[in-house]
Amino acid sequence: MSSEYKDRSADIGEFIPQPDDGLIICRCEEITKGDIRKAVHQGMWTMTEVKRFIRPGMGLCQGQTCSKHVKAIIAKELNVPVSSLDDITPRPPVRPAEMQVLGNEVESNE
């Protein structure tokens, strides 16, 4: 069962700060465990929603170092198995390109 189909009216309880909430989970975007937990308590119950809301997995590593931890935190807050959450859809990073590359033109040296 995907978390997208979980009953959104279910009460997951109020956000209660924990001593380790300052632990940085996503180093690229400097997102803490507390940031992720707060997002879940504000209604972001899927990996995609959390990614769009606070940006874990959108830095240079594209979630290679943090996505498993983010997923585990979300699952714990929702009290569901980690396997019930869908993965983040990977997206290639955007980089500037020269117009000649986009136009498939060959530069001549005449």
C-alpha angles and dihedrals in degrees: 000000000000118000087236087075095047114120104267091201091064114115111235092180131249124305109267115188116238128204093247096051090108092063110119110234101171108042095183094059097024094237118164132212088250091055090055093045091050091050090054091050089050090058105271099132103160133063090244093051092049091047092052093044103047103006107238109165094026098098130089095294092051091222097309092129104031111031095087091051093046090050092050092050092050092048092049093050091049092042092232131125115271089236090064092067121085119233123249112265105244117236125193115246116256116240130177116260131194116250092239089060091053092045092048089230124158117224112231123210098207 
